[in-house]
Amino acid sequence: MSTAAERLAALGLTLPPVATPVASYVPAVRAGNYVYTSGQLPLADGKLQATGKVGDSVSPEDAAGLARLCALNALAAAAGAAGGLDAITRVVKVTGFVASAPGFTGQAQVINGASQFLIEVLGEAGRHARSAVGMAVLPLDAPVEVEMMVEVSADVSPIAEDSPAEPA
């Protein structure tokens, strides 16, 4: 049986550095055996990968790929607070926000990009409860944002306070 880290590598991916917050918050907080991430945008190498509304300037298919990227960033934030990717024992809840053009109703299909990615990486432990919410606008005019709550191993200590899960 392969680990989450091995499955991520098999997809040709690595966890990116935890994104620097754009306001007064931390990327993730551990409370007991749970980690709660802040909303993660579709950032790669520190750059927002798209802007605009889904159903207008961003296609639903492209938005699903952006939701996948948000989930990767959320995994990085959660792993930073949990003590590593393999310390995550299951995804409990995902909330996805979709900046939607008027009349767009495909939010669930957009956030499937994140959900399917989490199942690819974590297997059955990636199956989760979820909300997919349409919004008028998101921070930085991002088309999608994803946050999640994960359960972590009780026997893994959280990373020290100066970890990448905390802002510098």
Helices and strands as residue ranges (DSSP letters): H 4-10, E 28-31, E 34-37, E 43-44, E 47-48, H 60-82, G 85-87, E 88-99, H 107-122, G 123-126, E 129-135, G 139-141, E 144-152
